[in-house]
Amino acid sequence: MMGSLRVTWVILRTCIEERLVYRADFAIGTLFRFLPIITQIFLWGAIFAVGTSEPREEIMGFRYQDMVAYYLLAMVARAFSSMPGLASGVALSVRDGSIKKYLTQPIDMLSYLFWHRVAHKIVYYVIAIGPFALVFWLCRDYFSGWPDGLTLAGFGVSLAMAFLLGFLIESLIGLIAFWFLEVHSLLFIYMMLNFFLSGHMIPLDLLPPYILRIVGFLPFQYLAYTPSAIMLGRFTHSELAHELLIGLVWVIGLVMMNRIAFARGVRRYGAFGG
């Protein structure tokens, strides 16, 4: 047990030190990543007819201010759930044979990749907290105030869940390389579905009811929509508990699928490359 904790700490510390090299890139990239929100402000301002003699009060329960606040919160959630390069990196290590280092050393590959991503997110938010605070302060008028403590706690849990689901889905796609070697097409399909069905493009409330029912059975909504909707108070406390419980079931299920895929993939692995 102590040996496992020591290995985990070494992995986490090493990855944090590596990521700190790019702290300026994190800060600048985070600040400019919010620039698209300006487009959303103008777009939804036009849709709600802001500044005209007959502005629209709301659309599907969203006021203009709620819509802008939603997109800001969705970007926060996406910063937790986004895992750039994870699936392609796993597939590449299978294809070029570098995955052998995880099979010949006492280090579990999935655990290493997980703590590597944890280190990345820790450094990212420590460095990016300034740009985030600045943008949210400038847009403070779009928020109606702080929700209650239970809702805030649910928001924090949903962000952790977004990270776990984002990691588990992408790692599972990467592990498919044990069978197909190349996963770029699958990754492209996933990114398209993710962008639309996670609520990153539009709030899921705006989708037709029959599509919304299907989306309700998928894990994508937890990557952006659910954390944002929680913070905006669109769930009652009982609904919040129900949503988080479903998300937890998805986390457990994806953990099992990752472990099964890795175990079966290793058994058929042909040690490609050098």
Buried (B, 14 or more C-beta within 10 A) or exposed (E): EEEEEEBBEEBBEEBBEEBBEBBEEBBEBBBEBBEEBEEBBEEBBEEBEBEEEEEEEEBEEBBBBBBBBBBBBBBBBBBBBBBEEBBBBBBBBBBEBBBBEBEEEEEBBBBBBBBBBBBBBBBBBBBBEEBBEEBBEEBEEBBEEEBEEEBEBBBEBBBEBBBBBBBBBBBBBBBBBBEEEBBEEBBEEBEEEBBBBBBBBBBBBBBEEEEEEEBEEEBBBBBBBBBBBBBBBBBEEEEBEEBBEBBBEBBEEBBEBBEEBBEEBBEEBEEBEE
